[in-house]
Amino acid sequence: MAHIIITGSSRGIGLAMAKQAAQQGHRVLA
């Protein structure tokens, strides 16, 4: 499990990346 910071995650590609990382079990700070 990794800690991942994603900026611009309120919509679009950032949101999709945040959702995918969370589904894979990573901790996401968005």
mmCIF file of the N, C-alpha and C atoms, coordinates in Angstrom:
data_MODEL
# 
_entry.id   MODEL 
# 
loop_
_atom_site.group_PDB 
_atom_site.id 
_atom_site.type_symbol 
_atom_site.label_atom_id 
_atom_site.label_alt_id 
_atom_site.label_comp_id 
_atom_site.label_asym_id 
_atom_site.label_entity_id 
_atom_site.label_seq_id 
_atom_site.pdbx_PDB_ins_code 
_atom_site.Cartn_x 
_atom_site.Cartn_y 
_atom_site.Cartn_z 
_atom_site.occupancy 
_atom_site.B_iso_or_equiv 
_atom_site.pdbx_formal_charge 
_atom_site.auth_seq_id 
_atom_site.auth_comp_id 
_atom_site.auth_asym_id 
_atom_site.auth_atom_id 
_atom_site.pdbx_PDB_model_num 
ATOM 1  N N  . MET A 1 1  ? 0.845   -1.175 0.000   1.00 0.00 ? 1  MET A N  1 
ATOM 2  C CA . MET A 1 1  ? 0.000   0.000  0.000   1.00 0.00 ? 1  MET A CA 1 
ATOM 3  C C  . MET A 1 1  ? 0.888   1.235  0.000   1.00 0.00 ? 1  MET A C  1 
ATOM 4  N N  . ALA A 1 2  ? 0.613   2.119  -0.936  1.00 0.00 ? 2  ALA A N  1 
ATOM 5  C CA . ALA A 1 2  ? 1.374   3.360  -1.053  1.00 0.00 ? 2  ALA A CA 1 
ATOM 6  C C  . ALA A 1 2  ? 0.500   4.534  -0.643  1.00 0.00 ? 2  ALA A C  1 
ATOM 7  N N  . HIS A 1 3  ? 1.155   5.620  -0.254  1.00 0.00 ? 3  HIS A N  1 
ATOM 8  C CA . HIS A 1 3  ? 0.458   6.876  -0.003  1.00 0.00 ? 3  HIS A CA 1 
ATOM 9  C C  . HIS A 1 3  ? 0.584   7.704  -1.276  1.00 0.00 ? 3  HIS A C  1 
ATOM 10 N N  . ILE A 1 4  ? -0.544  8.162  -1.810  1.00 0.00 ? 4  ILE A N  1 
ATOM 11 C CA . ILE A 1 4  ? -0.555  8.868  -3.087  1.00 0.00 ? 4  ILE A CA 1 
ATOM 12 C C  . ILE A 1 4  ? -1.237  10.219 -2.921  1.00 0.00 ? 4  ILE A C  1 
ATOM 13 N N  . ILE A 1 5  ? -0.594  11.272 -3.439  1.00 0.00 ? 5  ILE A N  1 
ATOM 14 C CA . ILE A 1 5  ? -1.182  12.608 -3.457  1.00 0.00 ? 5  ILE A CA 1 
ATOM 15 C C  . ILE A 1 5  ? -1.584  12.919 -4.894  1.00 0.00 ? 5  ILE A C  1 
ATOM 16 N N  . ILE A 1 6  ? -2.846  13.271 -5.081  1.00 0.00 ? 6  ILE A N  1 
ATOM 17 C CA . ILE A 1 6  ? -3.346  13.607 -6.414  1.00 0.00 ? 6  ILE A CA 1 
ATOM 18 C C  . ILE A 1 6  ? -3.962  14.999 -6.357  1.00 0.00 ? 6  ILE A C  1 
ATOM 19 N N  . THR A 1 7  ? -3.457  15.909 -7.183  1.00 0.00 ? 7  THR A N  1 
ATOM 20 C CA . THR A 1 7  ? -4.028  17.251 -7.247  1.00 0.00 ? 7  THR A CA 1 
ATOM 21 C C  . THR A 1 7  ? -5.035  17.322 -8.387  1.00 0.00 ? 7  THR A C  1 
ATOM 22 N N  . GLY A 1 8  ? -5.980  18.226 -8.269  1.00 0.00 ? 8  GLY A N  1 
ATOM 23 C CA . GLY A 1 8  ? -6.993  18.374 -9.314  1.00 0.00 ? 8  GLY A CA 1 
ATOM 24 C C  . GLY A 1 8  ? -7.944  17.204 -9.375  1.00 0.00 ? 8  GLY A C  1 
ATOM 25 N N  . SER A 1 9  ? -8.287  16.659 -8.208  1.00 0.00 ? 9  SER A N  1 
ATOM 26 C CA . SER A 1 9  ? -9.079  15.428 -8.198  1.00 0.00 ? 9  SER A CA 1 
ATOM 27 C C  . SER A 1 9  ? -10.573 15.669 -8.025  1.00 0.00 ? 9  SER A C  1 
ATOM 28 N N  . SER A 1 10 ? -11.025 16.886 -8.215  1.00 0.00 ? 10 SER A N  1 
ATOM 29 C CA . SER A 1 10 ? -12.456 17.142 -8.052  1.00 0.00 ? 10 SER A CA 1 
ATOM 30 C C  . SER A 1 10 ? -13.253 16.707 -9.276  1.00 0.00 ? 10 SER A C  1 
ATOM 31 N N  . ARG A 1 11 ? -12.577 16.529 -10.414 1.00 0.00 ? 11 ARG A N  1 
ATOM 32 C CA . ARG A 1 11 ? -13.274 16.089 -11.627 1.00 0.00 ? 11 ARG A CA 1 
ATOM 33 C C  . ARG A 1 11 ? -12.256 15.579 -12.648 1.00 0.00 ? 11 ARG A C  1 
ATOM 34 N N  . GLY A 1 12 ? -12.785 14.968 -13.682 1.00 0.00 ? 12 GLY A N  1 
ATOM 35 C CA . GLY A 1 12 ? -11.953 14.542 -14.808 1.00 0.00 ? 12 GLY A CA 1 
ATOM 36 C C  . GLY A 1 12 ? -10.949 13.456 -14.476 1.00 0.00 ? 12 GLY A C  1 
ATOM 37 N N  . ILE A 1 13 ? -9.774  13.599 -15.081 1.00 0.00 ? 13 ILE A N  1 
ATOM 38 C CA . ILE A 1 13 ? -8.726  12.572 -14.953 1.00 0.00 ? 13 ILE A CA 1 
ATOM 39 C C  . ILE A 1 13 ? -8.240  12.424 -13.514 1.00 0.00 ? 13 ILE A C  1 
ATOM 40 N N  . GLY A 1 14 ? -8.122  13.536 -12.794 1.00 0.00 ? 14 GLY A N  1 
ATOM 41 C CA . GLY A 1 14 ? -7.691  13.473 -11.397 1.00 0.00 ? 14 GLY A CA 1 
ATOM 42 C C  . GLY A 1 14 ? -8.649  12.655 -10.550 1.00 0.00 ? 14 GLY A C  1 
ATOM 43 N N  . LEU A 1 15 ? -9.941  12.849 -10.755 1.00 0.00 ? 15 LEU A N  1 
ATOM 44 C CA . LEU A 1 15 ? -10.951 12.095 -10.019 1.00 0.00 ? 15 LEU A CA 1 
ATOM 45 C C  . LEU A 1 15 ? -10.864 10.612 -10.356 1.00 0.00 ? 15 LEU A C  1 
ATOM 46 N N  . ALA A 1 16 ? -10.721 10.303 -11.628 1.00 0.00 ? 16 ALA A N  1 
ATOM 47 C CA . ALA A 1 16 ? -10.616 8.904  -12.054 1.00 0.00 ? 16 ALA A CA 1 
ATOM 48 C C  . ALA A 1 16 ? -9.374  8.245  -11.461 1.00 0.00 ? 16 ALA A C  1 
ATOM 49 N N  . MET A 1 17 ? -8.261  8.969  -11.439 1.00 0.00 ? 17 MET A N  1 
ATOM 50 C CA . MET A 1 17 ? -7.022  8.418  -10.868 1.00 0.00 ? 17 MET A CA 1 
ATOM 51 C C  . MET A 1 17 ? -7.172  8.176  -9.369  1.00 0.00 ? 17 MET A C  1 
ATOM 52 N N  . ALA A 1 18 ? -7.811  9.113  -8.665  1.00 0.00 ? 18 ALA A N  1 
ATOM 53 C CA . ALA A 1 18 ? -8.013  8.961  -7.224  1.00 0.00 ? 18 ALA A CA 1 
ATOM 54 C C  . ALA A 1 18 ? -8.890  7.749  -6.926  1.00 0.00 ? 18 ALA A C  1 
ATOM 55 N N  . LYS A 1 19 ? -9.963  7.585  -7.677  1.00 0.00 ? 19 LYS A N  1 
ATOM 56 C CA . LYS A 1 19 ? -10.854 6.440  -7.475  1.00 0.00 ? 19 LYS A CA 1 
ATOM 57 C C  . LYS A 1 19 ? -10.141 5.125  -7.744  1.00 0.00 ? 19 LYS A C  1 
ATOM 58 N N  . GLN A 1 20 ? -9.370  5.075  -8.818  1.00 0.00 ? 20 GLN A N  1 
ATOM 59 C CA . GLN A 1 20 ? -8.672  3.843  -9.176  1.00 0.00 ? 20 GLN A CA 1 
ATOM 60 C C  . GLN A 1 20 ? -7.635  3.477  -8.114  1.00 0.00 ? 20 GLN A C  1 
ATOM 61 N N  . ALA A 1 21 ? -6.883  4.456  -7.647  1.00 0.00 ? 21 ALA A N  1 
ATOM 62 C CA . ALA A 1 21 ? -5.867  4.188  -6.628  1.00 0.00 ? 21 ALA A CA 1 
ATOM 63 C C  . ALA A 1 21 ? -6.518  3.708  -5.335  1.00 0.00 ? 21 ALA A C  1 
ATOM 64 N N  . ALA A 1 22 ? -7.640  4.314  -4.950  1.00 0.00 ? 22 ALA A N  1 
ATOM 65 C CA . ALA A 1 22 ? -8.339  3.904  -3.732  1.00 0.00 ? 22 ALA A CA 1 
ATOM 66 C C  . ALA A 1 22 ? -8.876  2.483  -3.868  1.00 0.00 ? 22 ALA A C  1 
ATOM 67 N N  . GLN A 1 23 ? -9.396  2.131  -5.029  1.00 0.00 ? 23 GLN A N  1 
ATOM 68 C CA . GLN A 1 23 ? -9.915  0.783  -5.254  1.00 0.00 ? 23 GLN A CA 1 
ATOM 69 C C  . GLN A 1 23 ? -8.806  -0.263 -5.192  1.00 0.00 ? 23 GLN A C  1 
ATOM 70 N N  . GLN A 1 24 ? -7.590  0.145  -5.528  1.00 0.00 ? 24 GLN A N  1 
ATOM 71 C CA . GLN A 1 24 ? -6.462  -0.781 -5.495  1.00 0.00 ? 24 GLN A CA 1 
ATOM 72 C C  . GLN A 1 24 ? -5.872  -0.894 -4.093  1.00 0.00 ? 24 GLN A C  1 
ATOM 73 N N  . GLY A 1 25 ? -6.448  -0.166 -3.129  1.00 0.00 ? 25 GLY A N  1 
ATOM 74 C CA . GLY A 1 25 ? -6.021  -0.292 -1.745  1.00 0.00 ? 25 GLY A CA 1 
ATOM 75 C C  . GLY A 1 25 ? -4.991  0.720  -1.292  1.00 0.00 ? 25 GLY A C  1 
ATOM 76 N N  . HIS A 1 26 ? -4.688  1.710  -2.115  1.00 0.00 ? 26 HIS A N  1 
ATOM 77 C CA . HIS A 1 26 ? -3.723  2.731  -1.730  1.00 0.00 ? 26 HIS A CA 1 
ATOM 78 C C  . HIS A 1 26 ? -4.406  3.806  -0.896  1.00 0.00 ? 26 HIS A C  1 
ATOM 79 N N  . ARG A 1 27 ? -3.621  4.496  -0.071  1.00 0.00 ? 27 ARG A N  1 
ATOM 80 C CA . ARG A 1 27 ? -4.144  5.640  0.670   1.00 0.00 ? 27 ARG A CA 1 
ATOM 81 C C  . ARG A 1 27 ? -3.995  6.865  -0.208  1.00 0.00 ? 27 ARG A C  1 
ATOM 82 N N  . VAL A 1 28 ? -5.102  7.559  -0.431  1.00 0.00 ? 28 VAL A N  1 
ATOM 83 C CA . VAL A 1 28 ? -5.116  8.682  -1.370  1.00 0.00 ? 28 VAL A CA 1 
ATOM 84 C C  . VAL A 1 28 ? -5.400  9.974  -0.619  1.00 0.00 ? 28 VAL A C  1 
ATOM 85 N N  . LEU A 1 29 ? -4.549  10.967 -0.829  1.00 0.00 ? 29 LEU A N  1 
ATOM 86 C CA . LEU A 1 29 ? -4.783  12.324 -0.339  1.00 0.00 ? 29 LEU A CA 1 
ATOM 87 C C  . LEU A 1 29 ? -5.101  13.157 -1.563  1.00 0.00 ? 29 LEU A C  1 
ATOM 88 N N  . ALA A 1 30 ? -6.359  13.550 -1.687  1.00 0.00 ? 30 ALA A N  1 
ATOM 89 C CA . ALA A 1 30 ? -6.789  14.268 -2.893  1.00 0.00 ? 30 ALA A CA 1 
ATOM 90 C C  . ALA A 1 30 ? -7.301  15.648 -2.543  1.00 0.00 ? 30 ALA A C  1 
# 
